[in-house]
Amino acid sequence: MRTQVGIVGAGPAGLLLSHLLHLEGVDSVVLEARSRDHVEQRVRAGVLEQGTVELLEAAGVAGRLRRQGMVHHGIELRSAGRRHRVPLTDLTGRSITIYGQQEVVKDLIQARLEAGGQILFEVSDVHLEGLDGDRPAIRFRAAGQDQELACDVVAGCDGFHGVCRDAVPESARAVFERAYPFAWLGVLAAVAPSSEEIVYAASDRGFALHSMRSPELTRLYLQVDPDEPIESWPDGRIWEELQARLATDDGWALEEGPILDKGITGMRSFVVEPMRHGRLFLAGDAAHIVPPTGAKGMNLAVADVRVLAEALASWYRTGATGPLEAWSATCLRRVWRAQDFSTWMTGLLHRAPGDDAFQRRVQQARLDYLATSEAAARSLAENYVGLERV
């Protein structure tokens, strides 16, 4: 097999890159280890920055998003029983949209297949070769046969646990990492959202988040210990803890319903530098992970491939190498801005083991400042809706 750009991973980054390249007349083939059903059903992030939505619209894949996505103009912060709304649009002129990552994946797969794009699902034994030269190749196994995909460049969009990052020699990469002493217990409940906007709550019992996936589905999170088994959290205990952490002094009520899915995910920050090695370009979770508190993960992946698609299209049209050479540094500026914001949001709202009364008072002072200072609220809002260019 032969193509111009070999893409490993059929998540939002890989699929969107393939589609953007198609619009520029550049061929690609996408390889994915999982089945189509798996990648279209796995529940992931759901907050899209306005820039992400605008890119999907420009790419012609936002029809269903426009019909089903829920546009939000603010978020709510809670602490000590008090509620404070941060008016994102009033402060920045921009908004966010709630639309599940799996829905973005469905839309992109449909668009690629309708355009005649190649996506090979359930491939295994993926191995990259020739990254230091001008003829890289991806070896893999599909349909019981060993195969090879020859290409000009490889885009590693296969996530944190994928194989592409490990294809870079350890001597050629620097890793920056931080593990957090807590995790998120996420649940998907068949009940209408109890708030029109996302709610972030800090409490002495730990952090809680109220979000949504549709008018009929609520997405909720609880801060828990990272080594706690999911069996320790029966549905009754989950609702009891959510009620306590999200409670307010004005009588707001959290509606309960059947829990359809639940799981515990550890939290980490991770960045590999550079994001390029020879003809290999790492994008999305293959290159960086941010704490989910800032709602940046999928948006960073989209930003990575937007810049990469522009650089590759320029290279193929004119032979210009400057944009490709600058790609890693360009992306990393945004990545580290997002790391800073996500780490700050995480510290603002979570209770870390060992936090004493002094730390809790400092945390409350920061929340009070956000509720009384337009400058502080504007800084949060600018980062939350996504900086247009970094």
PyMOL commands that set and color helices and strands:
alter all, ss='L'
color gray80, all
select helices_A, chain A and resi 12-23+36-41+50-58+63-68+88-92+101-114+165-167+170-172+230-232+235-246+284-286+292-294+297-318+322-349+357-372+374-385
alter helices_A, ss='H'
color red, helices_A
select strands_A, chain A and resi 5-8+28-31+47-49+70-72+75-79+82-86+96-98+118-120+124-129+137-142+145-150+153-156+174-189+199-202+208-214+217-224+259-273+276-277+280-282+288-289
alter strands_A, ss='S'
color yellow, strands_A
deselect
rebuild
show_as cartoon
